[in-house]
Amino acid sequence: MTDTLARLEQTIAARRGADPASSYVAKLTARGVGKIAQKVGEEATETVIAALSGEAHDLVGEAADLLFHLMVLLGAKDVPLAAVMAELDRREGLSGLAEKAARKPD
């Protein structure tokens, strides 16, 4: 499963510097982090809508779009997928309520 995400991370990294006319990733990257973050928000909303009103295949498609755009955002901010995976590993086995309570306030 993580092999797919690792390959996606590599593909996104390779395409970030491409010609925006030939690559969606390059086009989105050229528009800046704000636009990428906006796309993540749009895809998250579409995922919620699909979860509430769509069929399972609709949710699968929207979840894939959300993961893709999140990966583009992580790449734009130079945050490696490995850092996110390490955070998930750190949280494994913790109660969600306990983990949230242990977070430092912003």
PyMOL commands that set and color helices and strands:
alter all, ss='L'
color gray80, all
select helices_A, chain A and resi 2-16+24-31+33-53+56-76+81-91+96-102
alter helices_A, ss='H'
color red, helices_A
deselect
rebuild
show_as cartoon
